[in-house]
Amino acid sequence: MQIWIAGVDEVGRGPLAGPVITAAVILDKPIDGIRDSKKLSPAKRELLSQKIKEEARCFAYGRAEVEEIDTLNIHQATLLAMKRAIEALALQPAEVLVDGLYVPSVLMPCRAIVNGDDLEPAIGAASILAKVLRDEEMEQMDLIYPGYDFAGHKGYPTPKHRELLKKLGPCAIHRRSYAPVAALI
């Protein structure tokens, strides 16, 4: 009997806008080039994302929306998004490996691994899938909310984003519980 191990990671804890997105991935075998998504170029992430989707045993996404982040806090919203990704997998893993210090409350054993996205291929794969999806969504938000440059900064608190936020005020996808946004409400 095959024992499946899922890797889980998140993207979007730090931004002032948009959801937190997680991915859970079960790999049959490691895929060359996988590592922490932040250490890869956008083009390399995109190529690896396609390869992961083709070669993974299964994968799934989870998310927590801005309203959930503002209601629960980012930590609890991230754990909820991780739980959603794990529960959406087509196969139930025997164990879940999570990047970072904390694990979601799920039925199977979980283990947190600091820098897991560089140490465990399934976590690195999850990191890449989550990053590519969130970046794509923020590019779409740039079209819906023009003027904020979401395609450029992806919602992160860059100087340009902070400047545009002060100029335009918060839009519907800004996290009102985050101090730079709350100060403008």
Contacts in CASP RR format, 6 or more apart in sequence:
PFRMAT RR
TARGET T0000
AUTHOR 0000-0000-0000
METHOD contacts of the structure
MODEL  1
MQIWIAGVDEVGRGPLAGPVITAAVILDKPIDGIRDSKKLSPAKRELLSQ
KIKEEARCFAYGRAEVEEIDTLNIHQATLLAMKRAIEALALQPAEVLVDG
LYVPSVLMPCRAIVNGDDLEPAIGAASILAKVLRDEEMEQMDLIYPGYDF
AGHKGYPTPKHRELLKKLGPCAIHRRSYAPVAALI
3 94 0 8 1.000
3 95 0 8 1.000
4 26 0 8 1.000
4 57 0 8 1.000
4 91 0 8 1.000
4 92 0 8 1.000
4 93 0 8 1.000
4 94 0 8 1.000
5 26 0 8 1.000
5 93 0 8 1.000
5 94 0 8 1.000
5 95 0 8 1.000
5 96 0 8 1.000
5 97 0 8 1.000
5 122 0 8 1.000
6 24 0 8 1.000
6 25 0 8 1.000
6 26 0 8 1.000
6 86 0 8 1.000
6 89 0 8 1.000
6 93 0 8 1.000
6 95 0 8 1.000
6 96 0 8 1.000
6 97 0 8 1.000
6 122 0 8 1.000
7 24 0 8 1.000
7 25 0 8 1.000
7 26 0 8 1.000
7 96 0 8 1.000
7 97 0 8 1.000
7 98 0 8 1.000
7 99 0 8 1.000
7 120 0 8 1.000
7 122 0 8 1.000
7 123 0 8 1.000
7 124 0 8 1.000
7 125 0 8 1.000
7 126 0 8 1.000
8 22 0 8 1.000
8 23 0 8 1.000
8 24 0 8 1.000
8 25 0 8 1.000
8 82 0 8 1.000
8 85 0 8 1.000
8 86 0 8 1.000
8 96 0 8 1.000
8 97 0 8 1.000
8 98 0 8 1.000
8 99 0 8 1.000
8 104 0 8 1.000
8 123 0 8 1.000
8 126 0 8 1.000
9 22 0 8 1.000
9 23 0 8 1.000
9 37 0 8 1.000
9 98 0 8 1.000
9 99 0 8 1.000
9 116 0 8 1.000
9 117 0 8 1.000
9 123 0 8 1.000
9 124 0 8 1.000
9 126 0 8 1.000
9 127 0 8 1.000
9 130 0 8 1.000
10 20 0 8 1.000
10 21 0 8 1.000
10 22 0 8 1.000
10 78 0 8 1.000
10 81 0 8 1.000
10 82 0 8 1.000
10 99 0 8 1.000
10 130 0 8 1.000
11 20 0 8 1.000
11 21 0 8 1.000
11 22 0 8 1.000
11 37 0 8 1.000
11 127 0 8 1.000
11 130 0 8 1.000
11 131 0 8 1.000
11 133 0 8 1.000
11 134 0 8 1.000
12 18 0 8 1.000
12 19 0 8 1.000
12 20 0 8 1.000
12 21 0 8 1.000
12 134 0 8 1.000
13 20 0 8 1.000
13 74 0 8 1.000
13 78 0 8 1.000
14 74 0 8 1.000
14 156 0 8 1.000
14 157 0 8 1.000
15 154 0 8 1.000
15 155 0 8 1.000
15 156 0 8 1.000
15 157 0 8 1.000
15 175 0 8 1.000
16 155 0 8 1.000
16 156 0 8 1.000
16 157 0 8 1.000
16 161 0 8 1.000
16 165 0 8 1.000
16 174 0 8 1.000
16 175 0 8 1.000
16 178 0 8 1.000
16 180 0 8 1.000
16 181 0 8 1.000
17 66 0 8 1.000
17 138 0 8 1.000
17 141 0 8 1.000
17 148 0 8 1.000
17 150 0 8 1.000
17 155 0 8 1.000
17 161 0 8 1.000
17 171 0 8 1.000
17 173 0 8 1.000
17 174 0 8 1.000
17 175 0 8 1.000
18 65 0 8 1.000
18 66 0 8 1.000
18 137 0 8 1.000
18 138 0 8 1.000
18 141 0 8 1.000
18 155 0 8 1.000
18 173 0 8 1.000
18 174 0 8 1.000
18 175 0 8 1.000
19 63 0 8 1.000
19 64 0 8 1.000
19 65 0 8 1.000
19 66 0 8 1.000
19 69 0 8 1.000
19 81 0 8 1.000
19 134 0 8 1.000
19 137 0 8 1.000
20 63 0 8 1.000
20 64 0 8 1.000
20 69 0 8 1.000
20 74 0 8 1.000
20 77 0 8 1.000
20 78 0 8 1.000
20 81 0 8 1.000
21 61 0 8 1.000
21 62 0 8 1.000
21 63 0 8 1.000
21 81 0 8 1.000
21 130 0 8 1.000
21 133 0 8 1.000
21 134 0 8 1.000
21 137 0 8 1.000
22 61 0 8 1.000
22 62 0 8 1.000
22 63 0 8 1.000
22 78 0 8 1.000
22 81 0 8 1.000
22 82 0 8 1.000
22 84 0 8 1.000
22 85 0 8 1.000
22 126 0 8 1.000
22 130 0 8 1.000
23 59 0 8 1.000
23 60 0 8 1.000
23 61 0 8 1.000
23 62 0 8 1.000
23 85 0 8 1.000
23 125 0 8 1.000
23 126 0 8 1.000
23 127 0 8 1.000
23 129 0 8 1.000
23 130 0 8 1.000
23 133 0 8 1.000
24 59 0 8 1.000
24 60 0 8 1.000
24 61 0 8 1.000
24 62 0 8 1.000
24 82 0 8 1.000
24 85 0 8 1.000
24 86 0 8 1.000
24 88 0 8 1.000
24 89 0 8 1.000
24 93 0 8 1.000
24 96 0 8 1.000
24 126 0 8 1.000
25 52 0 8 1.000
25 56 0 8 1.000
25 58 0 8 1.000
25 59 0 8 1.000
25 122 0 8 1.000
25 123 0 8 1.000
25 124 0 8 1.000
25 125 0 8 1.000
25 126 0 8 1.000
25 129 0 8 1.000
26 56 0 8 1.000
26 57 0 8 1.000
26 58 0 8 1.000
26 59 0 8 1.000
26 89 0 8 1.000
26 91 0 8 1.000
26 93 0 8 1.000
26 122 0 8 1.000
27 52 0 8 1.000
27 55 0 8 1.000
27 56 0 8 1.000
27 57 0 8 1.000
27 121 0 8 1.000
27 122 0 8 1.000
27 125 0 8 1.000
28 55 0 8 1.000
28 56 0 8 1.000
28 57 0 8 1.000
29 55 0 8 1.000
30 121 0 8 1.000
31 48 0 8 1.000
31 51 0 8 1.000
31 52 0 8 1.000
31 55 0 8 1.000
31 121 0 8 1.000
31 125 0 8 1.000
33 44 0 8 1.000
33 48 0 8 1.000
34 48 0 8 1.000
34 52 0 8 1.000
34 121 0 8 1.000
34 124 0 8 1.000
34 125 0 8 1.000
34 128 0 8 1.000
35 117 0 8 1.000
35 118 0 8 1.000
35 124 0 8 1.000
36 115 0 8 1.000
36 116 0 8 1.000
36 117 0 8 1.000
36 118 0 8 1.000
36 124 0 8 1.000
36 127 0 8 1.000
37 45 0 8 1.000
37 117 0 8 1.000
37 124 0 8 1.000
37 127 0 8 1.000
37 128 0 8 1.000
37 130 0 8 1.000
37 131 0 8 1.000
37 132 0 8 1.000
38 127 0 8 1.000
38 131 0 8 1.000
39 118 0 8 1.000
40 48 0 8 1.000
40 128 0 8 1.000
42 135 0 8 1.000
45 128 0 8 1.000
45 131 0 8 1.000
45 132 0 8 1.000
46 132 0 8 1.000
48 125 0 8 1.000
48 128 0 8 1.000
49 128 0 8 1.000
49 129 0 8 1.000
49 132 0 8 1.000
52 59 0 8 1.000
52 125 0 8 1.000
52 128 0 8 1.000
52 129 0 8 1.000
53 59 0 8 1.000
53 129 0 8 1.000
56 125 0 8 1.000
57 91 0 8 1.000
58 89 0 8 1.000
58 90 0 8 1.000
58 91 0 8 1.000
59 89 0 8 1.000
59 125 0 8 1.000
59 126 0 8 1.000
59 129 0 8 1.000
60 85 0 8 1.000
60 86 0 8 1.000
60 88 0 8 1.000
60 89 0 8 1.000
60 90 0 8 1.000
61 85 0 8 1.000
61 88 0 8 1.000
61 129 0 8 1.000
61 130 0 8 1.000
61 133 0 8 1.000
62 81 0 8 1.000
62 82 0 8 1.000
62 84 0 8 1.000
62 85 0 8 1.000
62 88 0 8 1.000
63 81 0 8 1.000
63 84 0 8 1.000
64 72 0 8 1.000
64 77 0 8 1.000
64 78 0 8 1.000
64 80 0 8 1.000
64 81 0 8 1.000
64 84 0 8 1.000
66 172 0 8 1.000
66 173 0 8 1.000
66 174 0 8 1.000
66 175 0 8 1.000
66 176 0 8 1.000
68 77 0 8 1.000
68 80 0 8 1.000
69 77 0 8 1.000
69 175 0 8 1.000
69 177 0 8 1.000
70 175 0 8 1.000
70 176 0 8 1.000
70 177 0 8 1.000
72 80 0 8 1.000
73 177 0 8 1.000
74 175 0 8 1.000
75 102 0 8 1.000
79 102 0 8 1.000
79 103 0 8 1.000
79 104 0 8 1.000
79 105 0 8 1.000
80 104 0 8 1.000
82 98 0 8 1.000
82 103 0 8 1.000
82 104 0 8 1.000
83 104 0 8 1.000
83 105 0 8 1.000
83 106 0 8 1.000
85 126 0 8 1.000
86 93 0 8 1.000
86 96 0 8 1.000
86 104 0 8 1.000
86 106 0 8 1.000
86 108 0 8 1.000
87 106 0 8 1.000
92 107 0 8 1.000
92 108 0 8 1.000
93 108 0 8 1.000
94 108 0 8 1.000
94 109 0 8 1.000
95 108 0 8 1.000
95 109 0 8 1.000
95 110 0 8 1.000
95 111 0 8 1.000
96 103 0 8 1.000
96 104 0 8 1.000
96 106 0 8 1.000
96 108 0 8 1.000
96 109 0 8 1.000
96 110 0 8 1.000
96 111 0 8 1.000
97 110 0 8 1.000
97 111 0 8 1.000
97 113 0 8 1.000
97 116 0 8 1.000
97 120 0 8 1.000
97 122 0 8 1.000
97 123 0 8 1.000
98 104 0 8 1.000
98 110 0 8 1.000
98 111 0 8 1.000
98 112 0 8 1.000
98 113 0 8 1.000
98 123 0 8 1.000
99 112 0 8 1.000
99 113 0 8 1.000
99 114 0 8 1.000
99 115 0 8 1.000
99 116 0 8 1.000
99 117 0 8 1.000
99 123 0 8 1.000
99 124 0 8 1.000
99 126 0 8 1.000
99 127 0 8 1.000
100 112 0 8 1.000
100 113 0 8 1.000
100 114 0 8 1.000
100 115 0 8 1.000
100 116 0 8 1.000
101 112 0 8 1.000
101 114 0 8 1.000
102 112 0 8 1.000
103 110 0 8 1.000
103 111 0 8 1.000
103 112 0 8 1.000
104 110 0 8 1.000
113 119 0 8 1.000
113 120 0 8 1.000
113 123 0 8 1.000
116 123 0 8 1.000
116 124 0 8 1.000
117 123 0 8 1.000
117 124 0 8 1.000
117 126 0 8 1.000
117 127 0 8 1.000
118 124 0 8 1.000
134 154 0 8 1.000
135 154 0 8 1.000
138 150 0 8 1.000
138 151 0 8 1.000
138 152 0 8 1.000
138 154 0 8 1.000
138 155 0 8 1.000
139 150 0 8 1.000
139 151 0 8 1.000
141 148 0 8 1.000
141 150 0 8 1.000
141 173 0 8 1.000
142 148 0 8 1.000
142 149 0 8 1.000
142 150 0 8 1.000
142 151 0 8 1.000
142 152 0 8 1.000
145 171 0 8 1.000
145 172 0 8 1.000
145 173 0 8 1.000
147 164 0 8 1.000
147 168 0 8 1.000
148 155 0 8 1.000
148 161 0 8 1.000
148 164 0 8 1.000
148 165 0 8 1.000
148 168 0 8 1.000
148 171 0 8 1.000
149 160 0 8 1.000
149 161 0 8 1.000
149 164 0 8 1.000
150 173 0 8 1.000
153 160 0 8 1.000
153 161 0 8 1.000
155 161 0 8 1.000
157 180 0 8 1.000
162 180 0 8 1.000
165 174 0 8 1.000
165 180 0 8 1.000
165 181 0 8 1.000
165 184 0 8 1.000
166 184 0 8 1.000
169 184 0 8 1.000
170 176 0 8 1.000
170 181 0 8 1.000
170 184 0 8 1.000
170 185 0 8 1.000
174 181 0 8 1.000
175 181 0 8 1.000
176 182 0 8 1.000
176 185 0 8 1.000
END
